[in-house]
Amino acid sequence: MMYFVSYDIANQKRLVKIAKTLENYGIRVQFSFFQCEMEKEQFKCLKRSLLSIINMKEDSLFFYPICEDCLKNTSSIGKGSIFFPKTFEIL
């Protein structure tokens, strides 16, 4: 499933940790917005990792699950584009 993850982090050190963690799971679309293709268990692992970094009183994380049908109906305007992962099989 595709997830869009955005964040607002108050502390620079935590911000860097959040960004580096998300870079292991997806593609940066904007400064604080990532597009991640992952299975349910990977998502749970990502969420646990991010929750261990943030300060619940100062920071915020947003997770947007995007179903396959919704993803097909997404569009972009301007120089940015939406990444559509290609499925493949390793033999």
MDTraj code that builds the backbone (N, CA, C; nanometers):
import mdtraj as md
import numpy as np

residues = "MET MET TYR PHE VAL SER TYR ASP ILE ALA ASN GLN LYS ARG LEU VAL LYS ILE ALA LYS THR LEU GLU ASN TYR GLY ILE ARG VAL GLN PHE SER PHE PHE GLN CYS GLU MET GLU LYS GLU GLN PHE LYS CYS LEU LYS ARG SER LEU LEU SER ILE ILE ASN MET LYS GLU ASP SER LEU PHE PHE TYR PRO ILE CYS GLU ASP CYS LEU LYS ASN THR SER SER ILE GLY LYS GLY SER ILE PHE PHE PRO LYS THR PHE GLU ILE LEU".split()
xyz = np.array([
    [0.0842, -0.1173, 0.0000],
    [0.0000, 0.0000, 0.0000],
    [0.0889, 0.1239, 0.0000],
    [0.0388, 0.2282, -0.0581],
    [0.1104, 0.3549, -0.0612],
    [0.0684, 0.4390, 0.0598],
    [0.1653, 0.5030, 0.1212],
    [0.1398, 0.5948, 0.2320],
    [0.2088, 0.7272, 0.2014],
    [0.1418, 0.8366, 0.2310],
    [0.2043, 0.9677, 0.2304],
    [0.2270, 1.0013, 0.3777],
    [0.3475, 1.0434, 0.4107],
    [0.3827, 1.0751, 0.5485],
    [0.4336, 1.2184, 0.5518],
    [0.3750, 1.2984, 0.6391],
    [0.4222, 1.4357, 0.6560],
    [0.4518, 1.4594, 0.8035],
    [0.5339, 1.5596, 0.8284],
    [0.5724, 1.5863, 0.9665],
    [0.6011, 1.7336, 0.9880],
    [0.5913, 1.7727, 1.1143],
    [0.6299, 1.9060, 1.1599],
    [0.7052, 1.8833, 1.2903],
    [0.8365, 1.9001, 1.2853],
    [0.9220, 1.8681, 1.3988],
    [0.9866, 1.9958, 1.4514],
    [0.9754, 2.0206, 1.5814],
    [1.0201, 2.1462, 1.6415],
    [1.1705, 2.1540, 1.6645],
    [1.2363, 2.0411, 1.6781],
    [1.3779, 2.0372, 1.7128],
    [1.4603, 1.9867, 1.5942],
    [1.5688, 2.0575, 1.5602],
    [1.6501, 2.0239, 1.4426],
    [1.7084, 1.8824, 1.4505],
    [1.7543, 1.8409, 1.5664],
    [1.8132, 1.7075, 1.5825],
    [1.7095, 1.5985, 1.5545],
    [1.5897, 1.6145, 1.6097],
    [1.4831, 1.5166, 1.5851],
    [1.4388, 1.5214, 1.4388],
    [1.4353, 1.6410, 1.3814],
    [1.3970, 1.6575, 1.2415],
    [1.4887, 1.5762, 1.1499],
    [1.6181, 1.5839, 1.1727],
    [1.7145, 1.5089, 1.0920],
    [1.6928, 1.3586, 1.1091],
    [1.6705, 1.3134, 1.2318],
    [1.6462, 1.1708, 1.2568],
    [1.5198, 1.1226, 1.1864],
    [1.4135, 1.2032, 1.1919],
    [1.2881, 1.1667, 1.1252],
    [1.3106, 1.1556, 0.9753],
    [1.3765, 1.2544, 0.9166],
    [1.4004, 1.2548, 0.7714],
    [1.4855, 1.1351, 0.7301],
    [1.5909, 1.1058, 0.8044],
    [1.6779, 0.9923, 0.7706],
    [1.6023, 0.8602, 0.7821],
    [1.5181, 0.8488, 0.8814],
    [1.4383, 0.7272, 0.8961],
    [1.3446, 0.7109, 0.7771],
    [1.2763, 0.8181, 0.7401],
    [1.1831, 0.8108, 0.6275],
    [1.2536, 0.7843, 0.4944],
    [1.3763, 0.8311, 0.4794],
    [1.4516, 0.8049, 0.3566],
    [1.4765, 0.6564, 0.3365],
    [1.4740, 0.5788, 0.4449],
    [1.4900, 0.4335, 0.4350],
    [1.3627, 0.3628, 0.3897],
    [1.2520, 0.4351, 0.3886],
    [1.1232, 0.3742, 0.3563],
    [1.0574, 0.4301, 0.2307],
    [1.0987, 0.5483, 0.1865],
    [1.0280, 0.6080, 0.0744],
    [1.1059, 0.7172, 0.0058],
    [1.0325, 0.7952, -0.0716],
    [1.0891, 0.9012, -0.1539],
    [1.0413, 1.0354, -0.1012],
    [1.1356, 1.1281, -0.0855],
    [1.0991, 1.2630, -0.0406],
    [1.0298, 1.3348, -0.1558],
    [0.9083, 1.3827, -0.1314],
    [0.8310, 1.4563, -0.2314],
    [0.8455, 1.6067, -0.2089],
    [0.8444, 1.6477, -0.0855],
    [0.8650, 1.7868, -0.0429],
    [0.9561, 1.7819, 0.0790],
    [0.9902, 1.8964, 0.1354],
    [1.0812, 1.8989, 0.2490],
    [1.0343, 1.8100, 0.3639],
    [0.9076, 1.8129, 0.3963],
    [0.8574, 1.7330, 0.5090],
    [0.7431, 1.6409, 0.4655],
    [0.7572, 1.5854, 0.3451],
    [0.6508, 1.5013, 0.2891],
    [0.7139, 1.3873, 0.2114],
    [0.6827, 1.2638, 0.2511],
    [0.7387, 1.1456, 0.1884],
    [0.6290, 1.0577, 0.1301],
    [0.6628, 0.9895, 0.0227],
    [0.5757, 0.8906, -0.0400],
    [0.6419, 0.7548, -0.0179],
    [0.5703, 0.6639, 0.0478],
    [0.6286, 0.5346, 0.0864],
    [0.5386, 0.4201, 0.0399],
    [0.5970, 0.3262, -0.0306],
    [0.5267, 0.2037, -0.0714],
    [0.5733, 0.0944, 0.0225],
    [0.4801, 0.0365, 0.1000],
    [0.5201, -0.0658, 0.1965],
    [0.4040, -0.1546, 0.2364],
    [0.4400, -0.2689, 0.2881],
    [0.3419, -0.3625, 0.3423],
    [0.3028, -0.3176, 0.4831],
    [0.1959, -0.3777, 0.5330],
    [0.1417, -0.3411, 0.6644],
    [0.2461, -0.3540, 0.7766],
    [0.3241, -0.4611, 0.7756],
    [0.4247, -0.4816, 0.8803],
    [0.5364, -0.3777, 0.8722],
    [0.5762, -0.3407, 0.7511],
    [0.6765, -0.2358, 0.7344],
    [0.6232, -0.1036, 0.7884],
    [0.4958, -0.0759, 0.7611],
    [0.4355, 0.0478, 0.8104],
    [0.4365, 0.0516, 0.9628],
    [0.4025, -0.0601, 1.0249],
    [0.4042, -0.0668, 1.1717],
    [0.5450, -0.0409, 1.2259],
    [0.6453, -0.0972, 1.1597],
    [0.7844, -0.0781, 1.2005],
    [0.8253, 0.0681, 1.1849],
    [0.7896, 0.1291, 1.0719],
    [0.8190, 0.2707, 1.0489],
    [0.7546, 0.3569, 1.1565],
    [0.6294, 0.3317, 1.1832],
    [0.5562, 0.4113, 1.2815],
    [0.6203, 0.4012, 1.4204],
    [0.6587, 0.2804, 1.4589],
    [0.7271, 0.2616, 1.5884],
    [0.8586, 0.3402, 1.5924],
    [0.9337, 0.3333, 1.4828],
    [1.0613, 0.4050, 1.4764],
    [1.0416, 0.5551, 1.4910],
    [0.9444, 0.6083, 1.4189],
    [0.9191, 0.7524, 1.4238],
    [0.8677, 0.7954, 1.5605],
    [0.7812, 0.7133, 1.6198],
    [0.7270, 0.7465, 1.7522],
    [0.8350, 0.7468, 1.8598],
    [0.9408, 0.6689, 1.8391],
    [1.0500, 0.6668, 1.9374],
    [1.1371, 0.7921, 1.9285],
    [1.1221, 0.8698, 1.8199],
    [1.2041, 0.9896, 1.7985],
    [1.1324, 1.1175, 1.8405],
    [1.0032, 1.1274, 1.8102],
    [0.9336, 1.2552, 1.8281],
    [0.9047, 1.2878, 1.9744],
    [0.8808, 1.4147, 1.9975],
    [0.8314, 1.4637, 2.1251],
    [0.6817, 1.4879, 2.1043],
    [0.5987, 1.4122, 2.1721],
    [0.4535, 1.4166, 2.1503],
    [0.3919, 1.5537, 2.1807],
    [0.4578, 1.6330, 2.2623],
    [0.4040, 1.7646, 2.2972],
    [0.4463, 1.8745, 2.1993],
    [0.5519, 1.8499, 2.1207],
    [0.6045, 1.9536, 2.0323],
    [0.5950, 1.9204, 1.8830],
    [0.5919, 1.7932, 1.8497],
    [0.6007, 1.7498, 1.7101],
    [0.4705, 1.6872, 1.6623],
    [0.4592, 1.6749, 1.5302],
    [0.3429, 1.6050, 1.4748],
    [0.3835, 1.5223, 1.3530],
    [0.3175, 1.4088, 1.3398],
    [0.3330, 1.3184, 1.2258],
    [0.1946, 1.2910, 1.1687],
    [0.1864, 1.2830, 1.0366],
    [0.0600, 1.2510, 0.9717],
    [0.0833, 1.1379, 0.8731],
    [-0.0022, 1.0365, 0.8781],
    [0.0081, 0.9205, 0.7894],
    [-0.1190, 0.9131, 0.7058],
    [-0.1022, 0.9128, 0.5750],
    [-0.2160, 0.9078, 0.4829],
    [-0.2070, 0.7817, 0.3990],
    [-0.2882, 0.6801, 0.4289],
    [-0.2870, 0.5615, 0.3425],
    [-0.3605, 0.5930, 0.2119],
    [-0.3035, 0.5510, 0.1004],
    [-0.3611, 0.5764, -0.0308],
    [-0.3887, 0.4421, -0.0969],
    [-0.5148, 0.4111, -0.1177],
    [-0.5489, 0.2836, -0.1804],
    [-0.5085, 0.2863, -0.3280],
    [-0.5008, 0.1689, -0.3883],
    [-0.4563, 0.1575, -0.5276],
    [-0.5465, 0.2359, -0.6233],
    [-0.6774, 0.2312, -0.6017],
    [-0.7687, 0.3069, -0.6883],
    [-0.7481, 0.4573, -0.6731],
    [-0.7289, 0.5030, -0.5502],
    [-0.7046, 0.6459, -0.5278],
    [-0.5727, 0.6887, -0.5899],
    [-0.4722, 0.6035, -0.5792],
    [-0.3419, 0.6355, -0.6361],
    [-0.3510, 0.6534, -0.7877],
    [-0.4323, 0.5717, -0.8526],
    [-0.4503, 0.5813, -0.9982],
    [-0.5140, 0.7150, -1.0376],
    [-0.5893, 0.7755, -0.9470],
    [-0.6593, 0.9007, -0.9761],
    [-0.5830, 1.0246, -0.9306],
    [-0.4615, 1.0067, -0.8803],
    [-0.3839, 1.1224, -0.8383],
    [-0.3239, 1.1925, -0.9603],
    [-0.2950, 1.3189, -0.9444],
    [-0.2339, 1.3949, -1.0536],
    [-0.1429, 1.5012, -0.9940],
    [-0.0576, 1.5555, -1.0772],
    [0.0304, 1.6623, -1.0320],
    [0.0349, 1.7715, -1.1381],
    [0.0671, 1.8904, -1.0943],
    [0.0782, 2.0062, -1.1840],
    [0.2155, 2.0680, -1.1600],
    [0.2833, 2.1072, -1.2637],
    [0.4153, 2.1680, -1.2496],
    [0.5255, 2.0658, -1.2641],
    [0.6418, 2.0962, -1.2078],
    [0.7586, 2.0125, -1.2305],
    [0.7605, 1.8848, -1.1469],
    [0.6855, 1.8782, -1.0397],
    [0.6809, 1.7580, -0.9568],
    [0.6008, 1.6474, -1.0234],
    [0.6280, 1.5259, -0.9834],
    [0.5506, 1.4145, -1.0363],
    [0.5297, 1.3111, -0.9268],
    [0.4282, 1.2322, -0.9432],
    [0.3954, 1.1278, -0.8472],
    [0.4684, 1.0017, -0.8897],
    [0.5327, 0.9371, -0.7941],
    [0.6065, 0.8150, -0.8226],
    [0.5116, 0.6969, -0.8178],
    [0.5069, 0.6217, -0.9256],
    [0.4262, 0.5013, -0.9325],
    [0.5214, 0.3827, -0.9374],
    [0.5366, 0.3116, -0.8256],
    [0.6328, 0.2013, -0.8243],
    [0.5907, 0.0909, -0.9197],
    [0.6897, 0.0354, -0.9861],
    [0.6645, -0.0757, -1.0763],
    [0.6766, -0.2045, -0.9950],
    [0.5823, -0.2920, -1.0120],
    [0.5917, -0.4185, -0.9437],
    [0.6805, -0.5119, -1.0252],
    [0.7575, -0.5921, -0.9579],
    [0.8443, -0.6859, -1.0257],
    [0.8578, -0.8104, -0.9411],
    [0.9094, -0.9131, -1.0018],
    [0.9250, -1.0389, -0.9329],
    [1.0676, -1.0848, -0.9500],
    [1.1316, -1.1234, -0.8425],
    [1.2689, -1.1759, -0.8483],
    [1.2601, -1.3260, -0.8637],
    [1.3217, -1.3743, -0.9660],
    [1.3201, -1.5195, -0.9923],
    [1.4465, -1.5851, -0.9444],
])
top = md.Topology()
chain = top.add_chain()
for i, resn in enumerate(residues, 1):
    res = top.add_residue(resn, chain, resSeq=i)
    for name in ("N", "CA", "C"):
        top.add_atom(name, md.element.get_by_symbol(name[0]), res)
traj = md.Trajectory(xyz[None], top)
